[in-house]
């Protein structure tokens, strides 16, 4: 089976979507498909990911073009058309929504009678739909709803995202496949002089960092610090820094910026607790990365991580200041030894459910069933009543 996956970019600064698309496509190739990942916008700061799969390739628009507007769109169209003309793909898989070039790619697939799949990656969650609401309503009316309705299958990362897809009135088959995480055999741990609470994600209003600061006002304790790491979007890091200064807390917070490689691993190694006080996530890959390293997690019910509660590997709290403060207080009341036991349960959960190898095999099964929907569908595919 030959698959073409298309994503806008795989920049280290673009959050989890690019990483999820890259790793999903690679996992499908590792499971046995021949996969080409087409990156619409190539950049100089792409994710550093090495692979040795013979049947996996990353391609994209020529010469790292920075052309924007209509000229850029035309160049992207020509490059995708060339890729489709030079190969005989069985499936086209679109990662993300709202981008006109992805809508054009869906049209090109249909015109060639190639079934296509859409992974919304959280773009249909209520918070996401409400952000820049007018622009998204226009996009839905002009092209995006048609793209979603005509998809042969959609992919959700959790039951929560499946619910959002159904709430949007989409009745086609939906494969529920979580994002994966690389397993860590022996996570590094190094006790810092201060105990640390780590946030590591995009610094964006969606992530609830304002709530984290206000929660810290309530529950702060001597000997604890909060590390807020990640790329800032729209200057939002400056707003959070100003908020910490307003409350006289600047000495309690660290802002190391974008961390990669060894710097990222050091942040995890020094963390006693991981926090993601988000309003909305379709998955929350940073949560899985922390659990894989044996770190207890505090996150909100805006993220689909009820397993944190059921597996007793952290705190799954109500979004907002009250919930985040409750989680922080509970975590800081525990000894390092007790937190290590909580983290060990999280690591076991990731090992059992969130390996990329397992997800790749299931994703390939979903593709095979979509092409030949004969007999009982895989257990992780949701068929809407009446279909």
Secondary structure as GFF3:
##gff-version 3
##sequence-region A 1 387
A	DSSP	beta_strand	2	7	.	.	.	ID=ss1
A	DSSP	alpha_helix	16	31	.	.	.	ID=ss2
A	DSSP	beta_strand	34	39	.	.	.	ID=ss3
A	DSSP	beta_strand	56	60	.	.	.	ID=ss4
A	DSSP	three_ten_helix	62	64	.	.	.	ID=ss5
A	DSSP	alpha_helix	69	85	.	.	.	ID=ss6
A	DSSP	beta_strand	91	95	.	.	.	ID=ss7
A	DSSP	alpha_helix	100	111	.	.	.	ID=ss8
A	DSSP	beta_strand	115	119	.	.	.	ID=ss9
A	DSSP	alpha_helix	126	130	.	.	.	ID=ss10
A	DSSP	alpha_helix	133	139	.	.	.	ID=ss11
A	DSSP	pi_helix	140	144	.	.	.	ID=ss12
A	DSSP	alpha_helix	145	149	.	.	.	ID=ss13
A	DSSP	beta_strand	153	156	.	.	.	ID=ss14
A	DSSP	alpha_helix	159	167	.	.	.	ID=ss15
A	DSSP	beta_strand	174	176	.	.	.	ID=ss16
A	DSSP	beta_strand	195	200	.	.	.	ID=ss17
A	DSSP	three_ten_helix	205	207	.	.	.	ID=ss18
A	DSSP	alpha_helix	209	219	.	.	.	ID=ss19
A	DSSP	beta_strand	224	229	.	.	.	ID=ss20
A	DSSP	alpha_helix	236	246	.	.	.	ID=ss21
A	DSSP	three_ten_helix	250	252	.	.	.	ID=ss22
A	DSSP	beta_strand	253	257	.	.	.	ID=ss23
A	DSSP	alpha_helix	261	270	.	.	.	ID=ss24
A	DSSP	beta_strand	273	276	.	.	.	ID=ss25
A	DSSP	alpha_helix	285	292	.	.	.	ID=ss26
A	DSSP	beta_strand	296	300	.	.	.	ID=ss27
A	DSSP	alpha_helix	307	310	.	.	.	ID=ss28
A	DSSP	beta_strand	314	317	.	.	.	ID=ss29
A	DSSP	alpha_helix	321	332	.	.	.	ID=ss30
A	DSSP	alpha_helix	336	353	.	.	.	ID=ss31
A	DSSP	alpha_helix	356	371	.	.	.	ID=ss32
A	DSSP	beta_strand	381	382	.	.	.	ID=ss33
###
